[in-house]
Amino acid sequence: MTMRCDIAALAMPGVRGLSPYQPGKPLEELEREYGVRNAVKLASNENPLGPSPKAVAAARAALENVLRYPDGGAFQLKRALARHLGVDAAQITVGNGSNDVLEFAARAFTGSDCEVIFSAHAFAVYPIVTQAVGAKAVVTPAREWGHDLDAMRAAINERTRLIFIANPNNPTGTWLRATDLQAFILGVPQHVIVVVDEAYFEYVDQSEYASMLELVGRCPNLIVARTFSKAYGLAGLRVGYAVSTPDVADILNRVRQPFNVNSLALAAATAALDDGEHLRKAIALNREGMRQITLGVERLGLSFIPSVGNFVCIDLTRPAAAIYEKLLRQGVIVRPIANYGMPNHLRVTIGLAPENERFLQALEKVI
């Protein structure tokens, strides 16, 4: 006799209320569902140029030793990052993508009696990790689709333990001026950890923008998170990192799983740091593609949110789900973002020039 058990009732309350993260639709799934061939994917903010040849070669070489566990301390990658960033290796925590280190922060510093602040229209992982640990999410209203630092400051209280700030922000592509963000961080009480998520840092070309790395030495409650998934083109290998004080890094490493970054990812990321020319090509390609798509969108009479990332949000002035579905049938995958409170927008990743043109032609056809 099989006994029945309500498995959901056994899960923690925060986990029971979660919905799984919905990634962008894979090309293989589109081709299987719709019978479309030669589709293009502009949904997941991937780098269309791909990784550095040096990174690919390093990953191939690492394959020969995959019978061994990876270096759990990520010694070579930390040393390369320390040299690249001008920090001490003890300040670095590696993750299986930067999502991993965002979760470390939530697990290490918050719990059921804590509050976590983040903005409306900010990265979907922030509410997921907050709810998973049982903390209370405090969602502040956005200002022009971006973070409102005044609203975030006003939301801080004695129960606040963590603030997530994406700069640039995904999915909107908005950004904060360095002076404004620095003043905010310096004014946050010491009992609150601030995580500045700089996943798209490399793409930004704005004179008033700056990384918050320079503040880490002055702010013991600051964590800066970055990734190799975007500008470095290593999304499939999942490797990210956080920079903080050694004391914060020590706490983060206590909740980090052993061997959380695989050998191929460690080798590829280390080699990628040594290929600045490839990174510059990726950034230039993105700049050209952004201009191509935004000009094309304007020609169609549509507006968009100015973006400094490798994606742009287009306002369709109507529910975007139907347009998204029609684009799928044209063999173009983009990202509807109703789950971010933006039901009329589509987020489009900047691709190669022919991919961008394919999208623009398909969009013109379906609207």
C-alpha positions in Angstrom: 0.0 0.0 0.0 1.4 3.4 -1.0 1.2 6.0 1.6 0.2 9.5 0.5 2.2 12.5 1.8 1.7 16.2 1.3 5.3 17.0 0.3 4.6 20.7 -0.2 3.6 20.9 3.5 7.0 19.7 4.5 8.8 22.6 2.7 9.6 25.8 4.5 6.9 28.5 4.2 9.1 30.7 2.0 9.9 27.9 -0.4 6.3 26.8 -0.7 5.3 30.2 -2.0 8.0 30.4 -4.7 7.7 29.8 -8.4 10.7 28.5 -10.2 12.8 31.0 -12.1 11.8 31.1 -15.8 14.8 31.4 -18.1 14.6 32.5 -21.7 13.2 29.9 -24.1 16.0 27.8 -25.6 16.4 27.6 -29.4 15.9 23.8 -29.3 12.6 24.2 -27.6 11.4 26.7 -30.1 12.3 24.5 -33.0 10.7 21.5 -31.4 7.4 23.4 -30.5 7.0 25.5 -33.6 9.0 23.6 -36.3 11.0 26.8 -36.9 14.5 26.5 -38.3 17.4 28.9 -38.1 15.9 30.8 -35.2 17.7 33.5 -33.4 17.7 34.0 -29.6 17.8 37.5 -28.2 16.3 36.6 -24.8 19.0 35.9 -22.2 21.5 38.8 -22.4 24.2 36.5 -23.8 27.3 37.8 -25.6 26.8 37.0 -29.3 30.6 37.3 -29.9 31.1 34.4 -27.5 34.1 33.8 -25.3 37.7 34.6 -25.9 39.6 31.9 -27.8 42.0 31.9 -24.9 39.2 30.9 -22.6 38.0 28.2 -24.9 41.5 26.8 -25.2 41.9 26.8 -21.4 38.6 25.0 -20.9 39.6 22.4 -23.5 42.9 21.8 -21.7 41.1 21.5 -18.3 39.0 18.6 -19.8 42.0 16.3 -19.5 41.8 16.5 -15.7 38.1 16.3 -15.0 38.5 13.1 -13.0 39.8 15.4 -10.2 37.7 17.8 -8.2 38.2 21.5 -9.0 40.3 23.7 -6.9 37.9 24.5 -4.1 39.7 27.7 -3.2 39.9 28.9 -6.8 43.5 29.9 -6.2 44.5 30.8 -9.7 41.2 32.6 -10.5 41.3 34.6 -7.3 45.0 35.6 -7.9 44.1 36.7 -11.5 41.1 38.7 -10.3 43.1 40.3 -7.5 45.7 41.4 -10.0 43.0 42.6 -12.5 40.9 44.5 -9.9 43.7 45.7 -7.6 42.3 44.0 -4.5 43.5 41.2 -2.2 42.6 37.6 -3.0 41.1 37.3 0.5 38.4 39.8 -0.6 37.1 37.5 -3.3 34.3 34.9 -3.1 33.7 32.8 -6.2 30.2 31.6 -7.3 28.5 29.4 -9.7 27.5 32.5 -11.6 26.9 35.8 -9.7 23.5 34.4 -8.7 25.4 32.1 -6.4 27.0 35.0 -4.4 23.7 36.8 -4.2 22.2 33.8 -2.5 25.3 33.5 -0.2 24.5 37.1 1.0 20.9 36.3 1.7 21.7 33.0 3.5 24.5 34.5 5.5 23.0 37.7 6.7 19.2 37.4 6.7 16.5 35.2 8.1 12.8 35.1 9.1 13.1 38.1 11.4 14.9 40.3 8.8 13.9 42.6 5.9 15.5 42.8 2.5 15.1 45.9 0.4 15.2 46.0 -3.4 13.6 48.0 -6.1 10.5 47.3 -8.3 11.6 46.1 -11.8 14.9 44.8 -10.4 16.5 41.4 -11.0 14.2 38.5 -10.3 16.7 36.6 -8.2 16.4 39.2 -5.4 12.9 38.3 -4.4 13.6 34.6 -4.9 16.5 34.4 -2.5 14.7 36.7 0.0 11.6 34.5 0.1 13.6 31.3 0.2 15.3 32.2 3.5 12.1 33.5 5.0 13.0 37.1 5.1 10.5 39.9 4.4 10.9 41.6 1.0 10.5 45.4 1.0 10.0 46.5 -2.6 10.5 50.2 -3.1 8.9 52.0 -6.1 11.0 52.7 -9.1 11.9 56.1 -10.5 11.9 56.3 -14.3 12.1 52.5 -14.3 15.3 52.6 -12.2 16.2 52.6 -8.5 14.9 55.4 -6.3 17.6 55.7 -3.7 15.6 58.1 -1.6 12.8 55.6 -1.4 15.3 52.8 -0.5 16.8 55.0 2.2 13.4 55.7 3.7 12.6 52.0 3.9 15.6 51.1 6.1 14.7 50.2 9.7 16.2 48.2 12.6 15.1 44.9 10.9 16.7 45.7 7.6 19.7 43.4 7.0 20.3 43.5 3.2 19.8 45.8 0.3 20.2 44.7 -3.3 21.0 47.3 -5.9 21.6 46.4 -9.6 23.8 48.9 -11.4 23.1 48.7 -14.3 19.7 47.2 -13.6 18.3 44.2 -15.3 15.8 44.2 -17.0 15.5 48.0 -17.5 19.1 48.9 -18.4 18.9 51.9 -16.1 21.9 53.1 -14.0 22.8 55.2 -11.1 25.3 58.1 -11.0 28.4 57.3 -9.0 28.1 60.2 -6.6 24.5 59.4 -5.8 25.2 55.7 -5.2 28.4 56.4 -3.2 26.5 58.8 -0.9 23.7 56.3 -0.4 26.1 53.5 0.6 28.1 55.7 2.9 24.9 56.7 4.7 23.6 53.1 5.2 23.7 52.0 8.8 26.4 49.5 9.7 23.9 46.7 10.5 22.8 46.6 6.8 24.7 44.8 4.1 24.6 46.5 0.7 25.0 44.3 -2.4 25.8 46.2 -5.6 25.2 43.9 -8.5 27.5 44.9 -11.4 26.8 42.1 -13.8 26.7 44.5 -16.7 29.5 46.8 -15.5 31.8 46.2 -18.5 29.3 47.5 -21.0 28.7 50.9 -19.4 30.1 54.0 -21.2 28.9 56.9 -19.1 31.1 59.5 -17.5 29.0 59.7 -14.4 29.0 56.0 -13.8 31.6 54.2 -11.7 32.0 50.8 -10.1 31.6 50.7 -6.3 34.8 48.6 -5.9 36.7 51.6 -4.7 34.3 51.9 -1.7 34.9 48.4 -0.4 37.9 49.4 1.6 35.9 52.1 3.3 32.6 50.2 3.8 32.8 47.0 5.7 29.1 46.3 4.9 29.5 46.5 1.1 29.6 43.6 -1.4 30.1 44.1 -5.1 29.0 41.2 -7.3 30.1 40.5 -10.9 29.9 37.8 -13.5 31.8 36.2 -16.4 28.4 35.3 -18.1 27.8 38.6 -19.9 30.7 40.6 -21.5 33.1 37.7 -21.1 30.7 35.3 -22.9 30.9 32.4 -20.5 27.3 32.1 -19.6 27.3 28.3 -20.1 30.1 27.7 -17.7 28.5 29.7 -14.8 31.2 31.6 -12.9 30.8 34.8 -11.0 32.4 36.5 -7.9 32.0 38.9 -5.1 34.4 41.5 -3.8 34.1 42.6 -0.2 36.2 43.0 2.9 38.1 39.8 4.0 35.7 39.6 7.0 32.6 39.6 4.8 34.3 37.2 2.4 35.0 34.8 5.3 31.3 34.8 6.2 30.2 34.3 2.6 32.6 31.3 2.2 31.0 29.6 5.2 27.8 29.1 3.3 29.5 28.4 -0.1 29.4 24.8 -1.2 32.7 23.0 -1.7 33.8 22.9 -5.4 30.9 25.2 -6.4 32.7 26.4 -9.6 33.8 23.6 -11.9 37.3 23.1 -13.3 36.4 24.2 -16.9 34.8 27.4 -15.6 37.8 28.3 -13.4 40.3 27.8 -16.2 38.2 29.7 -18.8 37.5 32.6 -16.5 41.2 32.9 -15.6 42.2 32.9 -19.2 39.5 35.4 -20.2 40.9 38.0 -17.9 44.1 37.9 -20.0 42.4 38.8 -23.3 41.5 42.4 -23.0 41.3 42.8 -26.8 38.5 40.3 -27.1 36.6 42.1 -24.3 36.9 45.4 -26.2 35.6 43.8 -29.3 32.6 42.5 -27.4 31.8 45.9 -26.0 32.2 47.6 -29.4 29.9 45.0 -31.0 27.3 45.7 -28.3 27.5 49.5 -28.8 27.0 49.1 -32.6 24.1 46.6 -32.1 22.4 48.9 -29.5 22.4 51.7 -32.0 21.1 49.4 -34.8 18.2 48.2 -32.7 17.2 51.5 -31.0 17.2 53.3 -34.4 15.2 50.5 -35.9 12.7 50.7 -33.0 12.3 54.4 -33.4 11.6 54.0 -37.1 8.7 51.7 -36.2 7.3 54.5 -34.0 8.0 52.7 -30.7 9.8 53.9 -27.6 12.4 52.2 -25.4 14.1 52.6 -22.0 17.6 54.0 -22.6 19.9 51.2 -21.6 23.6 50.9 -20.7 23.6 47.1 -20.7 23.6 44.6 -23.5 19.8 44.6 -23.9 17.0 47.1 -24.3 13.4 47.2 -23.2 10.9 48.2 -25.8 7.5 49.7 -24.9 4.8 48.2 -27.1 2.1 50.3 -25.4 -0.1 47.2 -25.2 0.3 43.7 -23.6 3.5 42.3 -25.0 2.5 38.6 -24.6 0.8 38.4 -28.0 3.7 40.1 -29.8 6.1 37.8 -28.1 4.2 34.8 -29.3 4.1 36.1 -32.9 7.8 36.7 -32.8 8.3 33.1 -31.8 6.5 32.0 -34.9 8.8 34.2 -36.9 11.8 32.4 -35.3 12.8 35.2 -33.0 13.1 34.6 -29.2 13.0 37.7 -27.0 11.9 38.1 -23.4 8.5 39.2 -22.1 8.9 40.8 -18.7 5.4 40.9 -17.2 6.9 39.1 -14.2 8.9 42.3 -13.6 5.7 44.4 -13.5 6.2 45.5 -17.1 3.5 43.7 -19.1 3.8 46.1 -22.1 7.6 45.7 -22.6 9.8 43.2 -24.3 13.4 42.9 -23.3 15.7 42.3 -26.4 19.3 41.2 -26.1 21.8 42.9 -28.5 22.9 40.3 -31.0 25.0 40.1 -34.1 24.1 42.6 -36.8 22.1 40.0 -38.9 20.3 38.8 -35.8 19.3 42.4 -34.9 18.1 42.9 -38.4 16.1 39.7 -38.3 14.4 40.9 -35.1 13.6 44.3 -36.5 12.1 42.8 -39.6 10.0 40.3 -37.6 8.8 43.0 -35.2 7.7 45.2 -38.1 5.8 42.3 -39.6 4.0 41.3 -36.4 3.0 44.8 -35.2 
